[in-house]
Amino acid sequence: MKVIWFTVFVQFRCKVFIMSILIKIRMEFTVKYYRKSTITFILLIDMLINNTHNYLIKVKGVVNMAPRSYEANEQIKDERRNQILQSALKIFTRKGLAAAKISDISTDIGISYGLVYHYFKSKEDIYFELVDYAINSIENVIEEIKREVDEPIEQIQQIAARVLSSIENKDTSGFYYVLIMNAITCEAAPISASKIIEECMNRLALLADIISNGQKKGQIREGDPMELAITCFSALIGLASLKVSGTIKTLPDSDILMRLF
């Protein structure tokens, strides 16, 4: 914006200066020649100034002089916030909460250290927002498949297949499952860890409910539904950890997990 006002100011001062010179030399020319030359000269100078103004805009990257709309500003903020979260997800998974630093995130995405704090109060805020998203994603998968599939045994098979597919094909899905495991055992925030365990158990209760219905229909073997749900979830987290670490290149088929049931 400063560049724009500066170029406008230069335009005005140049035109005033040019006009003052023309007034001083007006007696040296005939009226006819003076009018013709003055108009031509002014047009040429004006074109030169405008071209200089446009060049400065391009050099400085000022493409649109109009202020951004509220919606555009909010979109930019959302994109930056998501960029911070995605970078933090991989850093937390690799280093853990205690060892990770805000500077690791800012360096990774090429922004200033202080800008991260514009969006989040602390690294703990970033961490637990990611964990909360991961836990809610599990619930969303379970609820969606329950609406799409009727039989309990097929619901479990579809849940396992959906989770394994997301870990296999997406860059960040596996990191979320590893993050949940790290958060449960996180020594840096034991109080929050206990809350995370509680939230995980609430989501696993949804899976246990499916297992219980399958047992009633004779589709799933006998056993404590919650224990079976925890066993299945633990297996998925373990596979996600192996995939993220590069220990295994491909994940097993969901049919292997179904042997638990």
Buried (B, 14 or more C-beta within 10 A) or exposed (E): EEBBEEBEEBBEEBBEEBEEEBEEEEEEBEEEEBEEBBEEEBEEBBEEBEEBBEEBBEEEEBEEEEEEEEEEEEEEEEEBBEBBBBBBBBBBBBEBBEEBEBEBBBEBBEBEEEEBBEBBEEBEEBBBBBBBEBBEBBBEBBEEBBEEBEBBBBBBBBBBBBBBEBBBEEEBBBBBBBBBBBBBEBEBBEEBBEBBBEBBEEBBEBBBBBBBBBBEEEBBEEEEBBEBBBBBBEBBBEBBBBBBEEEEEEBEEBEEBBEBB
